[in-house]
């Protein structure tokens, strides 16, 4: 087996007395798409900044391309691409100029920059906008331009911090398709995201972080199998007393549901056969106003591991 492209052991990041990352172990393999999931304040961005060699670790070990970011930060930064959470393209430049100017920072000749810019604009479907002002672009177009700029130096590792936040569904799916094509070309992707469907679509493996620690790791499918059930049945009743009904529902479904979760507006039954669980509730004389049986998702896993409370 090849050595991992990214290797962290006991990685720590402190800001004064606050420990944002609390001794995590991570291996990212070459050519895979790896995700960091977690609520706000979980330590995802701090970890990404350490991997990107712009924020030194406070403790533990970290290697990227087999190099120490503290002593070889410039060498690492020259070999990676970074797509930050906020679009930082230069609004004073035109679309193609953003790529040409950025390419010069990596020592590419003007001819190489122009050729690379045209290639990348075609890749992100912005060729027709090459001479447009950046301010004329939609949010999705700016995001695609940001990704194109991160690829100017032909990186083998691409760091993406919430790559599709704020995009409409069409733009999100186009970005997903482009990122999948990059992975097919051998580029290693490391991303953070708040979209669970995005993690399921893109990630070969991921970790769930909470309060600076890793609380789960595996493929999306493996995590769903470990922490949830095959299906989830959502029951809504006419009144608001879902908490009062939880015990009665639990008695009626018996072993058909491994867990019943109470929410203010509905009950969630975690079951391998959601239809059977719903039928057992009806046979027991309880009649919800609506029943939804759906596939269990990574979001169910995420909320079980990190809770439903809002984190500021």
N, C-alpha and C positions, 0 to 999 in steps of 0.2 A: 504494500500500500504506500502511495506517495505521502510524503510529509504534508501536513495541512498547510494551506496558504496562510491562514491566520491561526495562531495558537496562543491562548491565554490561560494562565494558571494563577489562581488566587488574585485576580486583577482587582485593584482598588482605586477609586477616585474620591478624593476628599476636597471639599471647599470649606476651609476653616475647620470648624468642629463637625460639619455636616458630611456624612459619608454617603455619596450618591451611588457609588458602585461598591458592593460589599463582598469582595472575594469570589468572583465568578470564574468558572472554567469554561472555555469555549474552544472548539475546533471547527474551522470552516474549510471544507475540502475544495480542491481546485475544480472549477467548472460547475459548481452547484449554485443554486439560489438559496440563500440562507436569510432567515428573518428574525428580527427582534420585535416581539410584541409586548405590550404592557401599558398600563394606564399612565397618565401624566405623572412625572416625577419618579418613574420606575427605574431610571438610570440608562435608558436606551440611547438617548442623544449623547450622554457623557461617554458611553462605551464607543459609539461611532466616532466621536472626536478623537478618542485615544487611538483607535484603529487608523484613522486618517492622519495621524502623526501631527496634529495641531494642538493637542492637549496632553501633556505628559502624565503617565500613570503615577499615582501616589504610592502604590505598592504592588507586589506581585510581579509576574512575568508576562510579557507580551512580545510576540514576534509576528511580523508581516513580511511575506516573501523570505522568511528565515532571518530577517534583520530586526534589530532593536530600534523602535521608533525614537528613542531618546538620543541615540548616537548616530543613527542613519536616517533621520527624518526626511531630509531633502531627497535622498535616493528613493525612499518609499513614495513620497508625494509625486515624484516624477513619473511613477509607474501606475498611479491610480487615477480614476476619475471620480469626481464628487458632484452629486446633484443635491444641493441643500434644500431644506424645507421651503424656504422662500426663494422665488425666482430673483436672481441677481444679474440678469442680462443688462447691458448698458443701453439705456433708452436714447442716448445721444448718438448711437451708431445704428446703421441699418442692419438687417438680419444677417446677411453674409459677412459684413464687417465684424460682427460680434465673434464669429468663429475665426476669421483671419487674424484679428488682433490677439485673441486668446492663444491661438496656435503659436504665435511668435514668442510667447512666454516660455514655451517648451523647446525653443531653439529651432523650430521648423523654418525653412526658407519661405519667402513669400509665395513662390510657385507651389511649394508643398502645401502651404496653408490654403491657397485658393483651391487646389485640387481636393484637399481633404474637406474643405467647407462645402463644395458642390456635392461630394459624395455623401456627407452627413445630412445635408438638406434634403437630398433625395430619400435617404433612409427614414427621416422623420416626416416626410411628405410636406415639406415647406419650400420646394423648389420654386413654385410660382410666387412666393413671397420673399425671394432672396434680396430684392432691392427695396423692400418696404421698410418703413420706419417701425421700430419695435412697438411704439405706442399704438400702432394700428392693429396689432395682433390681439386675438382673443386670449383668454386665460389658458386654454388648452394648447394653443400655438406657442405661447411663451414657455409653457412647461416642456413642450417638445424641443424648443430651442435650447432650453437649459440642459436637457439630456444630451442633445447634440454637442453642445459646448463641452460637456464632461467627457465626451468621446474623442475630442480633437487629438489627444496624444496616444490614441490606440491603446487604452489601458487594458490590462488583463484582470483588473479588479475594479468594480464600479460600486461606489457607496451611494445609496439612495435614501434620503431621509423624507419619508412620507411622499413618495413620488407622484401620487395622483390626488392629493388633498385639494378639494375645491373644484375638481373637474366634473363636467357632466358625463353621463354614462358612455356616450359615444367616444369622447376624448379619453376616458379611462381605458376603454377596451383597446383603443389604438395604441396607447402607451404600453399596455400589457403585451400586445402582440409584438411590439418592437423589442421589449425587454426579453421576451421569449426567444426571439431571433438572435439576440446577443448571446444568450446562454447557449443556444445551439452552436454558435461560433466559438465557444470555449471561454467566454468572459464569465468570471465569477461575480455574482451579484450578492450584495449584502444590503438589506433594506429594513427600514422601520415602517410600520403602517398601523393605522387605526382601523383599516377596513379588513374585516376578517375574511370576506370573500376574496380580496386581493391576495392575502396570505395563502389561502387555499389554492388559488389559481397559479401563483408564481413560485412558492417556496417548496423546495425539496425537503428541507428541514427547517426547524425554527426553535427558538426558546421563548418561553413566557417569563417576563421579568416582573417582579413586584417588590417595591421598597428596596431596590438595589441588589436583589438576589434573583437567581434563576429558580423558578418553582416547577418548571416542567420543560422537557426537551424531547423532540422527536419529529417525525413527519406529521403533517396535518391529519392524515388518516389514522396514524397510530395514536395520536393524542385524543382524537374523537373516540376511538375504541377504548382507550384506557380511562377516560374521565367522563364519558357520556354514554348514551345508548344509541341504538340504531335510529330511533325515531323519537320525536317529542310531540305530545298531544297538548294543544292549548285549549282550555275550556273557559268560556265566559258565561257567567250567570247573570240573571236580570238585576239582582240587587248588588250592593257593594260589599256584601259580607263574605268575600272569598276566604278570608282567614277562618271564619266560622265553619265553612263548608269543607275545609281541607281534611279534617279528621274523617268525615263521612265518605268523602271521595277515596281516601286512602283505604278505608275498610272495604269498599266495594271493588277496587281494582286488585287488592291483595298482592300476590306475587307478580302480577302482570306489569307493575311499575316498580322500578328500583328506587325511585325518589319522587316525591311530590313537592314542588316549589310554589310558594305562595307569593303572588305579586298583587299590588293594589287592584288591578283590573282583570286579573285572570289567574288560573291555576295551570302550572306546567307539569305534565306527567311524563317522566322519562321512562320509555318502554322500548323494547325491541319490536313489539307489534302495537303500534299506536292505535290502529283501528279496533283491535281487541280490547284495549284499555278503555277506549271511548264507549264501546258497546257494553262493557261491564258496568260503567257508570250509569248508563241508561237503564239497564236491567235492574239496577238497584233502586230505581225510582227517582233519580236525580236527572233533571233535564236542563242542560245548559242552553243558552240562547244561541251560541255559536261554538262550533268544534272545528279545529284546524289540526290536521296531522301532517307533520313535515319531517324532512330528514334532519337529523341532528347535525349541527354545524360547529365550526371552530369557535364561533361566538359563544355557544353554550359552554364550551370548555373554558374559554377566556373568563367569562363571568363567574363560573364556578371557582376558578383558581384565584381570581383577583377581587371578587365581590362586585356588587352592583352600586355601591356608594360612590358618589361623584367625588373625584380627587381634584383639588385646585392646584 
